[in-house]
Amino acid sequence: MQKKIRIAINVFWFLIIAYLSFKMPLFVDDYFQSKSFATGEDISSLNMIFDSLKVSYQIFNGRVITMFFIQLMLNVPRIVFSICNAIVYIMLANLIVKYICCGVDIDKNRSTIILALVYVCMWFMMPDFAEVVVWPSGCITYMWMNLIILSFGYLYYKAFASMRCFDGSTSRKVPAGKTIIAAIGYTVLGICAGWSAEASAGATIGGISLFFIWCLLTKHNIRLEKIVGFVACLAGYCMLIFSPANRVRITDAEGGMATKGLIGTYAYRVARESYYLCIFLLVPIAISIALYIFTRNRTSTEKESVFKKVIKEVSKGQEVFFWLIAFASVYVMTFSAGFANRIFQFPLFMLIIAMGKSFMKICDDLSVEYKERLAKATITFSIIMMLLASTEVIAGSFYAKAHDSFFDRQMIYYHIYDTKGVISDSYEQD
C-alpha cells in the first residue's frame, strides 16, 4: 500500500512539473543560448553544440556542462525537455528523502510521509520558482546541476553515516576491479559536480573537506575512490572558476573594488547576501530552528563553549551540519561580483534536509499510537497542500493565458509593484 502511495505522490508532482515546463515560454537567455556561440546559427547537430561550447567557455561563462544541456534541451521538442525536467524534479525530491533517512532504520510508512512533506516544502518554499524549476535556462543551470551535486555529495554522506556505526578500525577489503570501476565513476561524477554551479559546488567541496577531516580525527580509513572523486571535483571547480570567460568578471569585480574600496565592497556584498537570505529563506530557517530546539536533549548538564557545541553538532552530520552548508552556499557569493536570487535553491534543499532530520527525531520519541496519528495527520495535510497546488496551477494557467504571461509562485515579503487586477477597478479609479 505504501509503495502505491509513494508512486501516486511522485506521479502527481511529475505531471505538475511536466505541464508547467511545457507551458513555460522562452526568454532572452533561451533565445541566444539556443544558437551556436561559434557561428550564431541555429544548432542542428551535436557537433555544433560541442563547437559552441568551446567558444562559450572563452567568452560567456565556464559552465560547460550546464551549457551543453541547455543547448541540447533548447533544440529538442519541448515535450522532451518537459519530461526530462519533471524526472529531475522527482529525482531531487527522492534524493533529499535519502539524505534525511540516511543511517536510520526507517519503515516505509515514515519514508512516505517524509517524501510527501519534502514535495510540499519544494513547492511552497522555493524562491523564484519558475526561474529555477520550469524555465529551461534557469532550471538546467540550477536544479539539474544541484541534482548532480547532491548525488555526488550523497556518496560521501552515506559513507559518513555508515562509518559512525564502527570504531574506526573496521575496513572491508574490496576487489581491485571494483575499486577501479568505483574510482572511474567518482571521477566522472566529481568533475561534473565541481564543474556545475559556483555556489552549491563550493559549499559541497567544503562539506566533503569536513568529511575528510572527520575521518582523520576519528582514524577511519578513506577509500581510494573517495579521494579520487574529491580531487576530480576540485579540478572541475577550478575549470569552472578560472575559465577565460570568468576572467572578465574578475576584472570587472576588481574595478568595482578599486572604486568602492575593498572593505566597502565586501561589506555591501555581505549585507546583500544577508538581506536576500532573510527575504527568501526566513520561513524555512525559522521552522528548522524551531524543530531543532524541540528535539534538543534538555537533560544534558555538560557545560561546553558555544564553539565546542557547534563543532560537536557538525561532527554528527545532522541539522547544524546542513545549516552550515546552506549558509556557506549563500556567503560564497560574497566573493563574486554577480548575484542572483536563484542561488537560494540549494540552501533551501539543505534546510529541508535539516527539517526532515528533526522531524524524524520527533517521530522516534512518540509512542506507536501517536506515530500512527501523526502519519494520518501528515498525509492529510500533504493531500490538502497538493490540492492547493493544483488549484494554483489551474488558476495561474488561466490568468497567464489571459495576460500572455506564465505561471509563477513566489515566497517573498516585499511589495510587488504590479497589483493591477488584485484591487477592484472602482477602487483604482478613485
C-alpha positions as CSV (number, residue, x, y, z in Angstrom):
1,M,0.0,0.0,0.0
2,Q,2.8,2.4,0.9
3,K,4.5,1.8,-2.4
4,K,1.4,2.7,-4.3
5,I,1.0,5.9,-2.3
6,R,4.6,6.9,-3.0
7,I,4.1,6.2,-6.7
8,A,0.9,8.2,-6.7
9,I,2.7,11.2,-4.9
10,N,5.6,11.1,-7.4
11,V,3.3,10.8,-10.4
12,F,1.2,13.8,-9.2
13,W,4.2,16.1,-8.9
14,F,5.7,14.7,-12.1
15,L,2.5,15.8,-14.0
16,I,2.5,19.2,-12.4
17,I,6.1,20.0,-13.2
18,A,5.9,18.5,-16.7
19,Y,2.9,20.6,-17.5
20,L,4.4,23.8,-16.2
21,S,7.7,23.1,-18.0
22,F,5.8,22.5,-21.3
23,K,3.8,25.8,-20.9
24,M,6.8,27.9,-19.9
25,P,7.7,30.4,-22.7
26,L,11.2,31.2,-23.8
27,F,13.0,34.2,-22.6
28,V,16.1,36.3,-23.6
29,D,18.7,33.8,-22.4
30,D,16.9,30.9,-24.1
31,Y,16.9,32.7,-27.5
32,F,20.6,33.4,-27.7
33,Q,21.6,30.2,-26.0
34,S,19.7,28.2,-28.5
35,K,22.1,29.3,-31.2
36,S,25.8,28.4,-31.7
37,F,28.2,30.7,-29.9
38,A,30.7,29.8,-32.7
39,T,28.6,30.8,-35.7
40,G,25.4,32.4,-34.5
41,E,23.4,29.9,-36.4
42,D,20.6,27.6,-35.2
43,I,22.0,24.4,-33.7
44,S,21.2,21.4,-35.8
45,S,23.6,18.7,-34.6
46,L,25.6,17.6,-31.6
47,N,28.8,18.7,-33.3
48,M,27.5,22.2,-33.4
49,I,26.9,22.1,-29.7
50,F,30.5,21.0,-29.0
51,D,31.9,23.7,-31.2
52,S,29.6,26.2,-29.5
53,L,30.8,25.1,-26.0
54,K,34.4,25.8,-26.9
55,V,33.6,29.4,-27.7
56,S,31.1,29.8,-24.8
57,Y,33.9,28.7,-22.4
58,Q,36.1,31.5,-23.7
59,I,33.6,34.4,-23.8
60,F,30.4,33.6,-22.0
61,N,30.9,31.5,-18.8
62,G,32.7,28.5,-17.5
63,R,29.6,26.3,-17.1
64,V,30.3,23.9,-20.0
65,I,28.2,21.0,-18.6
66,T,25.3,23.3,-17.9
67,M,25.5,24.9,-21.3
68,F,25.6,21.5,-23.0
69,F,22.3,20.5,-21.5
70,I,20.8,24.0,-22.1
71,Q,21.7,24.0,-25.8
72,L,20.6,20.3,-26.1
73,M,17.2,20.9,-24.5
74,L,16.5,24.1,-26.4
75,N,16.9,22.3,-29.6
76,V,14.7,19.2,-29.0
77,P,10.9,19.1,-28.9
78,R,9.5,20.9,-25.8
79,I,7.8,17.7,-24.7
80,V,11.2,16.0,-24.3
81,F,12.5,18.8,-22.1
82,S,9.3,18.8,-20.1
83,I,9.6,15.1,-19.3
84,C,13.3,15.3,-18.5
85,N,12.8,18.3,-16.3
86,A,10.0,16.6,-14.4
87,I,12.1,13.5,-13.9
88,V,14.9,15.7,-12.5
89,Y,12.4,17.2,-10.0
90,I,11.2,13.8,-8.9
91,M,14.8,12.5,-8.5
92,L,15.7,15.5,-6.4
93,A,12.8,15.0,-4.0
94,N,13.6,11.3,-3.6
95,L,17.3,12.1,-3.1
96,I,16.5,14.6,-0.4
97,V,14.5,11.8,1.3
98,K,17.6,9.6,1.1
99,Y,19.6,12.2,2.9
100,I,17.0,12.6,5.6
101,C,16.7,8.8,6.2
102,C,20.4,8.0,5.7
103,G,21.9,6.0,8.6
104,V,18.5,5.4,10.2
105,D,16.3,2.3,10.3
106,I,13.1,3.6,8.9
107,D,9.8,1.9,7.9
108,K,8.2,2.5,4.5
109,N,5.3,4.3,6.2
110,R,7.5,7.1,7.6
111,S,9.5,7.4,4.3
112,T,6.3,8.0,2.5
113,I,5.4,10.8,5.0
114,I,8.8,12.4,4.6
115,L,8.5,12.3,0.8
116,A,5.1,14.0,0.9
117,L,6.4,16.7,3.1
118,V,9.5,17.3,1.0
119,Y,7.4,17.9,-2.0
120,V,5.3,20.4,-0.1
121,C,8.4,22.3,1.0
122,M,9.8,22.2,-2.5
123,W,6.6,23.7,-3.9
124,F,5.6,26.3,-1.2
125,M,9.1,27.5,-0.1
126,M,11.0,27.6,-3.4
127,P,12.4,31.1,-4.1
128,D,12.0,32.3,-7.7
129,F,10.0,29.1,-8.5
130,A,9.6,29.5,-12.3
131,E,13.2,30.6,-12.9
132,V,14.8,27.6,-11.2
133,V,12.1,24.8,-11.7
134,V,10.5,25.2,-15.1
135,W,12.4,27.9,-17.1
136,P,14.8,25.9,-19.4
137,S,17.9,28.0,-18.9
138,G,17.3,28.6,-15.2
139,C,16.2,25.1,-14.1
140,I,19.1,23.4,-16.0
141,T,21.6,25.9,-14.6
142,Y,20.4,25.3,-11.0
143,M,18.0,22.4,-10.5
144,W,19.7,20.0,-12.8
145,M,23.2,20.9,-11.6
146,N,22.0,20.7,-7.9
147,L,20.9,17.1,-8.6
148,I,24.4,16.2,-9.8
149,I,26.0,18.0,-6.8
150,L,23.7,16.4,-4.3
151,S,24.2,12.9,-5.9
152,F,27.9,13.3,-5.6
153,G,27.7,14.6,-2.0
154,Y,25.4,11.7,-1.0
155,L,28.2,9.2,-1.8
156,Y,30.2,10.8,1.0
157,Y,27.4,11.4,3.4
158,K,26.3,7.8,3.1
159,A,29.9,6.7,3.8
160,F,30.0,9.1,6.8
161,A,26.7,7.7,8.2
162,S,27.9,4.1,7.8
163,M,31.4,4.9,9.4
164,R,29.7,6.3,12.5
165,C,28.5,2.8,13.2
166,F,32.1,1.5,13.6
167,D,35.0,2.2,15.9
168,G,37.3,3.4,13.2
169,S,39.4,0.3,12.7
170,T,36.9,-1.7,10.6
171,S,37.9,-1.9,7.0
172,R,36.3,-4.3,4.5
173,K,38.6,-5.3,1.6
174,V,37.2,-4.7,-1.8
175,P,38.4,-6.4,-5.0
176,A,40.8,-4.2,-7.0
177,G,38.5,-4.3,-10.1
178,K,35.6,-2.8,-8.1
179,T,37.8,-0.1,-6.7
180,I,38.9,0.9,-10.2
181,I,35.4,1.0,-11.5
182,A,34.3,3.0,-8.5
183,A,37.2,5.4,-8.9
184,I,36.2,6.0,-12.5
185,G,32.6,6.6,-11.5
186,Y,33.7,9.0,-8.8
187,T,36.0,10.8,-11.2
188,V,33.3,11.4,-13.8
189,L,30.6,12.4,-11.3
190,G,33.1,14.5,-9.3
191,I,34.2,16.5,-12.4
192,C,30.5,17.1,-13.3
193,A,29.7,18.2,-9.7
194,G,32.6,20.6,-9.5
195,W,32.0,22.0,-13.0
196,S,28.4,22.9,-12.3
197,A,27.3,25.8,-10.2
198,E,29.7,28.0,-8.3
199,A,27.8,28.5,-5.0
200,S,26.5,25.0,-4.4
201,A,29.6,23.2,-5.7
202,G,31.8,25.4,-3.5
203,A,29.7,24.6,-0.4
204,T,29.8,20.9,-1.3
205,I,33.6,20.9,-1.6
206,G,33.6,22.4,1.9
207,G,31.3,19.7,3.2
208,I,33.4,16.9,1.8
209,S,36.5,18.6,3.3
210,L,34.9,18.3,6.7
211,F,34.2,14.6,5.9
212,F,38.0,14.0,5.4
213,I,38.9,16.0,8.5
214,W,36.5,13.9,10.5
215,C,37.9,10.6,9.1
216,L,41.4,11.7,10.0
217,L,40.4,12.7,13.5
218,T,38.5,9.5,14.2
219,K,41.1,7.4,12.4
220,H,38.7,6.0,9.8
221,N,40.2,4.7,6.6
222,I,39.4,6.8,3.5
223,R,38.7,4.7,0.4
224,L,40.7,5.5,-2.8
225,E,37.6,6.4,-4.8
226,K,36.6,9.0,-2.2
227,I,40.0,10.7,-2.6
228,V,40.0,10.5,-6.4
229,G,36.4,11.8,-6.6
230,F,37.3,14.8,-4.4
231,V,40.3,15.6,-6.5
232,A,38.2,15.4,-9.6
233,C,35.6,17.7,-8.1
234,L,38.3,20.2,-7.2
235,A,39.6,20.0,-10.8
236,G,36.1,20.6,-12.2
237,Y,35.6,23.5,-9.9
238,C,38.9,25.1,-10.9
239,M,37.8,24.7,-14.6
240,L,34.6,26.5,-13.7
241,I,36.0,29.3,-11.7
242,F,39.1,30.0,-13.7
243,S,37.6,29.8,-17.1
244,P,38.7,32.5,-19.6
245,A,35.1,33.9,-19.6
246,N,35.2,34.4,-15.8
247,R,38.4,36.4,-16.0
248,V,36.4,39.2,-17.5
249,R,34.1,39.1,-14.5
250,I,37.0,39.1,-12.1
251,T,38.5,42.1,-13.9
252,D,35.1,43.9,-13.5
253,A,35.0,43.0,-9.9
254,E,38.5,44.3,-9.3
255,G,37.5,47.5,-11.0
256,G,34.5,47.9,-8.7
257,M,36.7,47.3,-5.6
258,A,39.1,50.0,-6.8
259,T,36.1,52.4,-6.9
260,K,34.4,51.5,-3.7
261,G,37.4,50.1,-1.7
262,L,37.9,46.5,-0.5
263,I,36.1,46.9,2.8
264,G,33.2,48.8,1.3
265,T,32.8,46.3,-1.5
266,Y,32.7,43.2,0.8
267,A,30.5,45.0,3.4
268,Y,28.0,45.7,0.7
269,R,28.1,42.1,-0.6
270,V,27.7,40.6,2.9
271,A,24.7,42.9,3.5
272,R,23.3,41.9,0.1
273,E,23.5,38.2,0.9
274,S,22.1,38.7,4.4
275,Y,19.1,40.7,3.2
276,Y,18.1,38.3,0.5
277,L,18.7,35.4,2.8
278,C,16.1,36.8,5.1
279,I,13.7,37.7,2.2
280,F,13.7,34.2,0.7
281,L,14.6,31.7,3.4
282,L,13.5,33.1,6.8
283,V,10.4,30.9,6.9
284,P,12.3,27.5,6.4
285,I,15.1,28.8,8.7
286,A,12.5,29.5,11.4
287,I,10.8,26.2,11.0
288,S,14.1,24.3,11.1
289,I,15.4,26.1,14.2
290,A,12.1,25.5,16.0
291,L,12.1,21.8,15.2
292,Y,15.7,21.5,16.2
293,I,15.1,23.2,19.6
294,F,12.2,20.8,20.2
295,T,14.4,17.8,19.7
296,R,17.3,19.0,21.9
297,N,18.2,16.8,24.9
298,R,17.3,19.0,27.8
299,T,18.7,16.5,30.4
300,S,22.3,17.2,29.4
301,T,24.2,19.1,32.2
302,E,27.6,19.2,30.5
303,K,28.9,22.7,30.2
304,E,30.7,23.5,26.9
305,S,31.5,26.6,25.0
306,V,29.4,27.6,22.0
307,F,32.2,26.8,19.7
308,K,32.7,23.3,21.0
309,K,29.0,22.7,20.9
310,V,28.9,23.8,17.2
311,I,31.9,21.6,16.4
312,K,30.2,18.6,18.2
313,E,26.9,19.1,16.4
314,V,28.6,19.5,13.0
315,S,30.6,16.2,13.6
316,K,27.2,14.4,13.9
317,G,26.3,15.3,10.4
318,Q,22.8,16.3,11.5
319,E,20.9,19.6,11.4
320,V,23.7,22.0,12.3
321,F,25.9,20.5,9.5
322,F,23.3,21.2,6.9
323,W,22.7,24.7,8.2
324,L,26.4,25.3,7.8
325,I,26.4,24.0,4.2
326,A,23.3,26.1,3.5
327,F,24.9,29.4,4.8
328,A,28.2,28.6,3.1
329,S,26.5,28.2,-0.3
330,V,25.0,31.7,0.2
331,Y,28.0,33.6,1.5
332,V,30.4,32.1,-1.0
333,M,28.8,34.6,-3.4
334,T,30.4,37.3,-1.4
335,F,33.5,36.7,-3.5
336,S,31.5,37.1,-6.7
337,A,30.6,40.4,-8.4
338,G,27.4,38.8,-9.7
339,F,24.4,37.7,-7.7
340,A,21.1,36.0,-8.4
341,N,18.2,35.0,-6.3
342,R,18.3,31.6,-8.0
343,I,21.3,30.6,-5.8
344,F,18.8,30.1,-2.9
345,Q,17.5,26.8,-4.3
346,F,20.5,24.8,-2.9
347,P,20.4,26.2,0.6
348,L,16.6,25.6,0.6
349,F,17.4,21.9,-0.1
350,M,19.8,21.9,2.8
351,L,17.2,23.4,5.1
352,I,14.6,20.8,4.0
353,I,17.1,18.0,4.9
354,A,17.7,19.6,8.3
355,M,13.9,19.9,8.9
356,G,13.5,16.3,7.9
357,K,16.2,15.2,10.3
358,S,14.4,17.0,13.2
359,F,11.0,15.6,12.2
360,M,12.4,12.1,12.2
361,K,13.7,12.6,15.8
362,I,10.3,13.8,16.9
363,C,8.7,10.7,15.4
364,D,11.2,8.5,17.2
365,D,10.1,9.9,20.6
366,L,6.4,9.2,20.0
367,S,4.5,6.2,21.1
368,V,3.2,3.8,18.5
369,E,-0.3,5.3,18.9
370,Y,0.9,8.8,18.3
371,K,3.1,7.8,15.4
372,E,0.0,6.5,13.6
373,R,-1.9,9.7,14.4
374,L,1.0,11.8,13.1
375,A,1.2,9.7,10.0
376,K,-2.5,10.2,9.2
377,A,-2.4,13.9,10.0
378,T,0.7,14.5,7.9
379,I,-0.7,12.6,4.9
380,T,-3.9,14.5,5.2
381,F,-2.0,17.8,5.4
382,S,0.0,16.9,2.3
383,I,-3.0,15.9,0.3
384,I,-4.7,19.2,1.1
385,M,-1.5,21.0,0.1
386,M,-1.4,19.1,-3.2
387,L,-5.0,20.2,-3.8
388,L,-3.9,23.8,-3.2
389,A,-1.0,23.3,-5.6
390,S,-3.4,22.0,-8.2
391,T,-5.7,25.0,-7.7
392,E,-2.8,27.4,-8.0
393,V,-1.7,25.8,-11.3
394,I,-5.2,25.7,-12.8
395,A,-6.0,29.3,-11.8
396,G,-2.5,30.5,-12.7
397,S,-2.7,28.9,-16.1
398,F,-5.9,30.7,-16.9
399,Y,-4.5,34.0,-15.6
400,A,-1.3,33.6,-17.5
401,K,-3.1,32.9,-20.7
402,A,-5.3,35.9,-20.3
403,H,-2.3,38.2,-19.8
404,D,0.1,36.5,-22.2
405,S,2.3,35.6,-19.3
406,F,3.4,32.4,-17.5
407,F,2.7,30.6,-14.2
408,D,5.0,31.5,-11.3
409,R,4.7,31.5,-7.5
410,Q,6.8,33.5,-5.0
411,M,7.8,33.2,-1.3
412,I,8.5,36.9,-0.7
413,Y,7.9,39.6,1.9
414,Y,8.3,42.8,0.0
415,H,5.9,44.8,-2.1
416,I,5.2,43.8,-5.7
417,Y,4.6,46.9,-7.8
418,D,2.3,45.1,-10.3
419,T,-1.0,45.0,-8.3
420,K,-3.4,45.7,-11.2
421,G,-6.3,43.2,-11.0
422,V,-5.8,42.5,-7.3
423,I,-7.8,45.6,-6.3
424,S,-11.1,46.3,-7.8
425,D,-11.4,48.7,-10.8
426,S,-13.7,51.1,-8.8
427,Y,-11.0,51.4,-6.1
428,E,-8.3,52.0,-8.7
429,Q,-10.3,54.8,-10.3
430,D,-10.7,56.6,-7.0
